[in-house]
Amino acid sequence: MEIRNIEILHATIPLKEPYILSFARIIEIDSIVVRITLENGGVGYSEAVPLLGYSNETKETIIENSIKVIKLIHKLDTSELESFLDEIIPNASFVISAFITAKEMALKQFSIEKEITALEKTYDDLEALRDEIEDGKTSQAGKKLENIP
């Protein structure tokens, strides 16, 4: 599945209550949101949040590495994304995780939409069978019932 578009958005989000660490008091977080759109229309979102003490990545390096990825991806296949990211930004685990999660969500969204479409068709088929049974066409309805998954 081909990646068609990647976007990033930065937001500074104030916390309702401070996040207290042994070495810092955090009152807001920087969230860098990644949006990936696939050729099938699937869209996935994820984020990278730089937190002092958890990674060496900062808001600036996450944005810089995300822009680097976007500039270098030209219709990359989703199956190649992880090795591509490991190669161009090997020490950026928060960025890599955000891109991979957004990709997985986009793939899952498409999969779920296909399942919903199949369920809707089954529901429509069952409604049609119910109507046939109510109209007294039970022999035809019985044969059709065998074919519904």
Disulfide bonds with the S-S distance in Angstrom:
none
